[in-house]
Amino acid sequence: MCERGPRTRPQDDGVSLLADALGGVGAGAGRIGMLMGPGTALRMPLHDYLRLRDALPQADVVDATGLIRSLRMIKSEREIAKMEHICALASVAFEAVPELAVAGQPLSQAFHAFEVTLLRTSADDVPYLAGGAGPGGYPDVISPPDGRALPDGDVLVLDTGAVHDGYFCDLDRNVAIGRVQDEPRFAYDTLRRATDAGLRAANPGATCDDLFRAMRAVIAADGYEVDAFGRTGHGLGMQLTEWPSIRRGDATMLSPGMVLTLEPGLTLGPGRCMVHEEDIVIRDDGAHLLSRRAPPSLPVAG
């Protein structure tokens, strides 16, 4: 019979153990770095943290967000290989979507079929799956599915963050249900060319602002609104969204080993948008795709 202690200790749920461990490596009277910036979380009850501080009165707790960000922005070859693997699995699953989604099918069923397909490709987990659907475009790409039926002429987008050995991909793909209308077909072509512009601009020494401007220029030249989206990509790794953001004014310089998403988006009209997302790694000679490139024209399902 397995013997173990209680699952929780309300009076001291590991606080004294953590204080002893920190004191044992000299941190009790030294500097302790913590993630305190945007996109971080304490991951322990606040009153436990205050008790820990009381137990280490001489410790100097400082914000290590900038240091950790700079270290995590550059991936090792082993990390890149894990991300390339999950990107490949997700790409295969996305290629099956035109066979999974049909007119009249509940949106939730299309989501479920895609998630099952992705897991069957040997993805470890699918902690993030969102998207949307609508006539000639969709209202957003971050909503959970509902039970409404997919009518002929809708555009469906699926956006997934799947995981292999602790590392994420972040991809989305568009599919027309039943037939392709001209407006989303033209928008799809614009987004694909905007992504190409981002790929060409993603060279070592370029900035995130350079990538934003390159993609925005293509979208604006075709007459679409782009500013509503704020950014056109971000860092990727052990979190679905990492630093930096590909946005206007971001002076973060690209370096070999950085893994990023390129995610241009545009507005088609009130309540209708489209986005496109690929994953890339920066190399000495420029950007290399980790994901398998989306089809050259908007796929049709059903």
C-alpha positions, 0 to 999 in steps of 0.5 A: 500500500502506498503511503503518503502525507496529506495532499494539502497543509493549510497551515504550512503548504510548503512555505517552510520547505521553500524558505529552507531550500532558498536559505540553503543556497544562500538566497536568504540573504541574497537576491531572488529574481522573480517574474513580475512583468506582463504575461507572468503570474505568481502561481501561489496564494498571495498570503503564502508569498507574504509568509515566505517574505517574512521567513526571508527578511534579508532577501532582496526580491527583484524583477527578473522578467527582462532577464528571463525574456532575453534568455527565452527569446533565443532557442537552442537547436533542441528547442527548435526541433521540438517546435518544428515537430509540433508545427509539422503535426499541426500542419498535417491536421490542418490539411485534413480540415476540408474533409472534416468540416461540412455545411450544416455541421455544428461548429462545435463538432468541427472543432472537436473533429479537428482536435481529435485529428490533431491528437491522433497525429501524436501531439501531446496535448491541445491546451488551446483551440479557438476560432470562429466562423461567419459569412464571408469572414468571422467576428474574432478568432478567440472564441470557443465553439457553439452549437450553431450550424455552419451554413454554406458560404461561411468562412471557418478559422481554427487557431491552435496551440498544440504541444510537444514535449513542453513546446508550442506551435501557434497556427491558424488556417481558414476554410470556406464552407461549401463555396468561396465568395470573392471577398474572402478569396481576395482577403486570403490572397492579401494575407498570404502575400502579407505573410510573404512580406513578413518572411522576406523582412525577417532577417537578423538585425531587422526589428519587430517594427520592420516586420509589422510595417512590411506586412501592414504595407501589403494589407493597406495597399489592397485597401483593408483596415489593419490597425484594429489588430494591434500586432501581427505576430509574437514570440513562441516557445514554452508559452503560447505567447512569448516576448516580443510582439510584432507591432508598431514601434517595437524595436526588439532586434531579430537574432538567429534562434528566435521563434516567432509567429507571423499573424497578419490580419485585416478587417473586411467590414463591421464584425468581419475579419480574417487572419493568417498565421505561420511559425518561423525561426530566424537563421543567419540567412533569414527566416525559415518556416517551421509550419507547412505553408498554407495552401495558395488559395482559400480551401473549400470544405464540404 
